[in-house]
Amino acid sequence: MTSNRELTPKEQKVVNEFEAVRPGLGAIAENNIRHNDKTGWAEIIADTPESELVAREGSASNSFMYKRIG
């Protein structure tokens, strides 16, 4: 179910942070917030301190090993 309610200030901050990182990501973040019943984003944002809702640069390593076919 999609929620047409106004975003909370914290949710709007998340949308703005994603949009600042890469234009277009804000719309994806907003969509995930509005489809909270499937994603849980609104609850995660509500439970996260506002000071931690900041976009940062970084990298992640893939710690999974995949079997190769062939």
C-alpha positions, 0 to 999 in steps of 0.5 A: 500500500502506498502512503500519500501522507506528508513525509516527516522532517527526518524522512525528507532529510533522507530523500534530500541526502540521497538526491544530493549524492546522485540526482534521481536517488531521492525519488527512489528513496521516497518511493521506498519510504512510501512503500514502507509496508514492503521496505520498512524504511519509515520505521528504520528512519524513525528509529535512527538518530537524526545526526546519523542520517547523513550521506557519506562516501565510502566503499564496501567489499563483497564478502560473498563467494559465488560458485562459478558454473562452467 
